[in-house]
């Protein structure tokens, strides 16, 4: 029976208007997945909450291994990930989101060993070829090697890594980090990578030949063809698209790249930022970035723009290029723009730039670097195969199996989905590997299973919700531009967190993988948890005021239940402090950890017993 006195106190404490209804949900597995927004938003579903919990305890080795299970390249992604997880971090409801990406880097920076895997035994007779040693291709290669397949990756460049080595500057992503997580890791795993091998019916090996040699072929060459702007004057010397320009720098041939004292970069994406900051490191005195929209529409973070401005880079917004101007010698001497205003939103939801008549202006310059996106090249695929394409020119694949219309020929990554980011391509690699496995065996790969583990002990650091966000340490400005260009292009600009900073930032995490569970058989509705909750997210409310739960409307008409009450928790606002767990007089409230099991965990490390236990 419900205590009348306690019930009246609860009514006074949470008096609501007569028409108040509480929207509610009954949690299932999908609800618990979405309730960990960082992991749910990550394309590879990295176990963010638990690896951050390990970092908070200073367990960097285990945090790194847990990271690598899902996203393959923690050290790389800790520097260059697009970090979609941070945009949904629930800590942002309190103050500022957790620096999830930089904590991933910390796990890599402070691990005690490289933790290279044992060589995966080849246990299956089928062989798989992969075109492209980028993030999607290598992600698929690792999974297939672990499944027991003989995997051979073909790469046209002299180094494996795709955009990790060709499209991202060394000053942002040191090559020793890539070499450890690509060359050394995949070498230890037993994945064969054949470099300097161009696939194409007019090149070293055709796709048709690969289909004859292998049981399955994956096309994952990425998006490497620059999107052309199509304005007059693109033929002048000094006009060079961003990605090919960066490739010359990254493969240590800066002398072949267009260079001048006055550089204009077109665009506001990741490649544009890499180009403008690299131009400064090559010695350009004036670097200007021109973007057709405003800073609010820019896809890069504000701190990136601040770093550019610190390095002396100028930004001009709401302007679009009209014409490249050249001199009598056929060299770039300037570029003409027209100013824009923002109009109605386009298909992406961003407001479209509209030219303002009579607002033309010219920026004098020696070099123009357009960096406005990439598209896919399908011209190298054998015409006889008749591979189907999408309307946008990307290869068409089955949405479930990732196979093209050609039997045994798969495709994934940016090559099918369009130019995006590393973590999205890595996630695609996992999926296409599963598609290949099912095609070759008729069996679906082992799936993760969800479970809850009741935590017998729950402790949090004092005042963790008051800890301020830690910010990245950067190389001093006077050290970024030495006279030697090679040094300038390879000296890392971001230094990373110290151990102490990483642990402090990780402690800020609300640990959304943990949930409050209430045993209805033990709960006496005393409202002690309501009183002790610092965020006031636990409420004792009449059953008749519930909304969204099937059958709840019966309580409005059943006289026997007219005065009944229940506890409601707002998981979105809960900070997982555990005070309700401690305060409950009947021990009806427990903290439980929601997790996925991983059937392939034993192949990620070589040290016995080190399997990234989840923090208690």
Rosetta blueprint (number, residue, H / E / L):
1 X L
2 X L
3 X L
4 X H
5 X H
6 X H
7 X H
8 X H
9 X H
10 X H
11 X H
12 X H
13 X H
14 X L
15 X L
16 X L
17 X L
18 X L
19 X L
20 X L
21 X L
22 X E
23 X E
24 X L
25 X L
26 X L
27 X L
28 X L
29 X H
30 X H
31 X H
32 X H
33 X H
34 X H
35 X L
36 X L
37 X H
38 X H
39 X H
40 X H
41 X H
42 X L
43 X L
44 X L
45 X L
46 X L
47 X L
48 X H
49 X H
50 X H
51 X H
52 X H
53 X H
54 X H
55 X H
56 X H
57 X L
58 X L
59 X L
60 X H
61 X H
62 X H
63 X H
64 X H
65 X H
66 X H
67 X H
68 X H
69 X H
70 X H
71 X H
72 X L
73 X L
74 X H
75 X H
76 X H
77 X H
78 X H
79 X H
80 X H
81 X L
82 X L
83 X L
84 X H
85 X H
86 X H
87 X H
88 X H
89 X L
90 X H
91 X H
92 X H
93 X H
94 X L
95 X L
96 X L
97 X L
98 X L
99 X L
100 X H
101 X H
102 X H
103 X H
104 X H
105 X H
106 X H
107 X H
108 X H
109 X H
110 X L
111 X L
112 X L
113 X L
114 X L
115 X L
116 X L
117 X L
118 X L
119 X L
120 X L
121 X L
122 X L
123 X L
124 X L
125 X L
126 X L
127 X E
128 X E
129 X E
130 X E
131 X E
132 X L
133 X L
134 X L
135 X H
136 X H
137 X H
138 X H
139 X H
140 X H
141 X H
142 X H
143 X H
144 X H
145 X H
146 X H
147 X L
148 X L
149 X L
150 X E
151 X E
152 X E
153 X E
154 X E
155 X L
156 X L
157 X L
158 X L
159 X L
160 X L
161 X L
162 X L
163 X H
164 X H
165 X H
166 X H
167 X L
168 X L
169 X L
170 X L
171 X L
172 X L
173 X L
174 X L
175 X H
176 X H
177 X H
178 X H
179 X H
180 X H
181 X H
182 X H
183 X H
184 X H
185 X H
186 X H
187 X H
188 X H
189 X H
190 X L
191 X L
192 X E
193 X E
194 X E
195 X L
196 X L
197 X L
198 X L
199 X E
200 X L
201 X L
202 X L
203 X L
204 X L
205 X E
206 X L
207 X H
208 X H
209 X H
210 X H
211 X H
212 X H
213 X H
214 X L
215 X L
216 X E
217 X E
218 X E
219 X E
220 X L
221 X L
222 X L
223 X L
224 X L
225 X E
226 X E
227 X L
228 X L
229 X L
230 X L
231 X L
232 X E
233 X L
234 X L
235 X L
236 X L
237 X E
238 X L
239 X E
240 X L
241 X L
242 X H
243 X H
244 X H
245 X H
246 X H
247 X H
248 X H
249 X H
250 X H
251 X L
252 X L
253 X L
254 X H
255 X H
256 X H
257 X L
258 X L
259 X L
260 X L
261 X L
262 X E
263 X E
264 X E
265 X E
266 X E
267 X L
268 X L
269 X L
270 X H
271 X H
272 X H
273 X H
274 X H
275 X H
276 X H
277 X H
278 X H
279 X H
280 X H
281 X H
282 X L
283 X L
284 X L
285 X L
286 X E
287 X E
288 X E
289 X E
290 X E
291 X E
292 X L
293 X L
294 X L
295 X H
296 X H
297 X H
298 X L
299 X L
300 X L
301 X L
302 X H
303 X H
304 X H
305 X H
306 X H
307 X H
308 X H
309 X H
310 X H
311 X L
312 X L
313 X L
314 X E
315 X E
316 X E
317 X E
318 X L
319 X E
320 X E
321 X E
322 X E
323 X E
324 X E
325 X E
326 X E
327 X L
328 X L
329 X L
330 X L
331 X E
332 X E
333 X E
334 X E
335 X E
336 X E
337 X E
338 X E
339 X E
340 X E
341 X E
342 X E
343 X E
344 X E
345 X E
346 X L
347 X L
348 X L
349 X L
350 X L
351 X E
352 X E
353 X E
354 X E
355 X E
356 X L
357 X L
358 X L
359 X L
360 X L
361 X E
362 X E
363 X E
364 X E
365 X L
366 X L
367 X E
368 X E
369 X E
370 X E
371 X L
372 X L
373 X L
374 X E
375 X E
376 X L
377 X L
378 X L
379 X L
380 X L
381 X L
382 X L
383 X H
384 X H
385 X H
386 X L
387 X L
388 X L
389 X E
390 X L
391 X L
392 X L
393 X L
394 X L
395 X E
396 X L
397 X L
398 X L
399 X L
400 X L
401 X L
402 X L
403 X E
404 X L
405 X L
406 X L
407 X L
408 X L
409 X E
410 X E
411 X E
412 X L
413 X L
414 X H
415 X H
416 X H
417 X H
418 X L
419 X L
420 X L
421 X L
422 X H
423 X H
424 X H
425 X H
426 X H
427 X H
428 X H
429 X H
430 X H
431 X H
432 X H
433 X H
434 X H
435 X H
436 X H
437 X H
438 X H
439 X H
440 X H
441 X H
442 X L
443 X L
444 X L
445 X L
446 X L
447 X L
448 X L
449 X L
450 X E
451 X E
452 X E
453 X E
454 X E
455 X E
456 X L
457 X L
458 X L
459 X L
460 X L
461 X L
462 X L
463 X L
464 X H
465 X H
466 X H
467 X L
468 X L
469 X L
470 X L
471 X L
472 X L
473 X L
474 X E
475 X L
476 X L
477 X H
478 X H
479 X H
480 X L
481 X L
482 X L
483 X L
484 X L
485 X H
486 X H
487 X H
488 X H
489 X H
490 X H
491 X L
492 X L
493 X L
494 X E
495 X L
496 X L
497 X L
498 X L
499 X H
500 X H
501 X H
502 X H
503 X H
504 X H
505 X H
506 X H
507 X H
508 X L
509 X L
510 X L
511 X L
512 X L
513 X L
514 X E
515 X E
516 X E
517 X E
518 X E
519 X L
520 X L
521 X L
522 X L
523 X L
524 X L
525 X L
526 X L
527 X L
528 X H
529 X H
530 X H
531 X H
532 X H
533 X L
534 X L
535 X L
536 X L
537 X L
538 X E
539 X E
540 X E
541 X E
542 X E
543 X H
544 X H
545 X H
546 X E
547 X E
548 X L
549 X L
550 X L
551 X L
552 X H
553 X H
554 X H
555 X H
556 X H
557 X L
558 X L
559 X H
560 X H
561 X H
562 X L
563 X L
564 X L
565 X E
566 X E
567 X E
568 X E
569 X E
570 X L
571 X L
572 X L
573 X L
574 X L
575 X L
576 X L
577 X L
578 X L
579 X H
580 X H
581 X H
582 X H
583 X H
584 X L
585 X L
586 X L
587 X L
588 X L
589 X E
590 X E
591 X E
592 X E
593 X E
594 X E
595 X E
596 X E
597 X L
598 X L
599 X L
600 X L
601 X H
602 X H
603 X H
604 X L
605 X L
606 X L
607 X L
608 X L
609 X L
610 X L
611 X L
612 X L
613 X L
614 X L
615 X L
616 X L
